Each structure stands twice: as structure tokens, then as C-alpha cells.
């Protein structure tokens, strides 16, 4: 793959992000258009888009998750076009999202992964995320999730 460019996502990208999400995930793991718009256009959201040859081939949406004294960022979704997976796009998006979340004051990142999505489990573990919790029926009846966590504190 030649040069992948990364930029901030905008409201004009919502339809393309939604279309890519439909391509990447089966129901019930995908978002509907209204949910995609709500998460991606939230004022505190970090939305990064990866383009290749002028087309969106990946994106990440990260939302703030401020509960009690925890200031964490939540990876709402990370999508990469099936034709360009395993070429570093997800890793680029994740690394930049982590940098931006840390700059905005987040001390950690967390996310949910379907327990059957072994490729995503391997990806996040290779990026330093640790399995923290198992949630039964997170996506739907019988579709469980792992919660993953990563500290953004520099050591």
C-alpha cells in the first residue's frame, strides 16, 4: 500500500463512516446511522479518518468516559476496510487516538471486544491493552464481550 493519510473526521464524513461500518461488522456489532452520527459528532469525540487514494479505508471514534474520578477515553469503534486490513491502518489510528486522548487529559483507554473476535483480541493485546472484565450478553443474548484497558500514563 502506498501512502495512507490521516485527518480529523468531519460531519461530511458520516455517511461514508456509516457505510464502512456496515461493510466491517455484522449486526448486532454495527451502528445505525443515528448512533454513528451521535458518537462521532459529540463535541468531545476524537474522530480520525485514514484515507488511501482519496477514499476512506479506516476510522476510529473515541468518546470521553468520565465516571467518578476516572477520566478515561472509550474506543467506540475502530473500522478498517476488509481489503486493506493488516497493513498498519488500525495501528496508526489507534496510536494517534491514544496520543490525543492523553493530551485531552485521559489517563486510560478502554473498549469492548466481542469474545469471538479473535483478530481484534490479538490486535488490542499486541497494542498493550489488558483484558479486564467479561460481560455476558453485551451485544445481544449470547454475544459476550471482553473489556480491555490500557493506561495512558507515562512511566
N, C-alpha and C positions, 0 to 999 in steps of 0.2 A: 504494500500500500504506500502510495506517495504521501504527501503532506496532509495531515489532519489539522484543521484549525479549530480552536475553541473560542467560544464567545458567550456572553451572557444571553440567556433566553429572554424573549420579549412576548408580549401579548400576541403579536403577529405569528408566533411560532405554535400557538396552542393546537391548532388543527393538525399540524404536522407531528407534534409530540403525541397527540392522541392516536393518530394513525400508526405511528411506530409502536406505541404501547399495545395496540391491537395485534400487530404483527409479532411482537415479542412474547406476549403472555396469553394464555387461555383464560377464559372465565373460570373461576372467580378471582383470578390473580390480577386482572387488569382493572383499570379505572374507567369509569364512564366519563364522558366529555365534561360534564359539570364539575365532577370531582377533580379532574385534571386541571381545569381552569382554577378552581378554588385553591388547590395546593400550590400550583405553580405561580399564581398571581398574588399570593399572600404577600403583604408588604415586607415581611421578614424572610421570605423564601430565598434560597440560593438556587438558581436555575442556570445550569451550564449546558451548552449545546456543542457537540462535536460535529463538524462538517467535513465531508470528503467530496471533492469535485462538485462543490456547490450544493450538496444535498445533506440533510441531517442524517447522520448514521448512529448517533447516540446522544443521550442526555441524562442528566441527574437532577432530581428535585430534592432539596434538603429543607426541612422546616424546623423551626425552633421548638424545643420541648422543655419549657420551664415549669418544673413542678417542685414545689417546696424550695429547698436550697440548691437543687440540681439544675444546672444550666447546661443542657445537652442539646445536641442537634440530632434530628431524626432523618435518616435516609428514607424518604417516602417512596422513591422509585429510582432505579438505575436501569436504563434500557440501552441495548446496543443491537443494531440491525443484525439479523442472523448471518447475512453474507459477509459481515466484517468483524465477527467475533473472534476472540483470541489473537487480536492484533494490537492490543495495548490501549484501545479506546477507553474501556471501562476503568483501567488503572489510572489513566490521565485524568478522567473526570473525577474519580474518587479522590485522588491526591489534591487536586485543586479545590474541591469542595471541602476537604478537611482543613486546608490552609485558610480558606475563607471563614469557615465556622470558627476556627480557633481565633482568628483576627476579630471576629464579632463577639468574642467572649465565651464561646462554648468550651467547656472543659472536657467534653467527651462527645462521641458519636454513637448512635445505636440504630438498629434496624431489625426487621423481621425477615426471615427466610423460610419458605416452605420446607419442611423436613425432607421432602422428596427431591428438592432441587440441589442435587449433589454438586453440580458445577458451580452454583452460587456459593454453596457452603465452602468449597475448596478455595474459590476466589477470595472471599472475605477472610478466611483463616490465613491465606497467604499474604493478605494485606495487613495482618496484625490484629484482626478482630477476634475476640474470645467469646465462646458460647456461654451465655449467662443464664438462660432460662428456657423452658419448654412450655408452650401454651397450646393446650388442647383446643381444637376446633376454631383456631384463629381466623382462618379464611372462610370456612364453612364446616358443616358437620363432617368429621373425619379428616379434615385438612388442617394439620397441625403446623406450628411454626416454632422455630428457634429464635430467640432474641440474641443478637450479637452486640457486643460493646467494645469500644476502643477508647482509651484515654488519649486526649489531645494535649495533655500536659507534657512539656519537655522535661526530660530527665537530666 
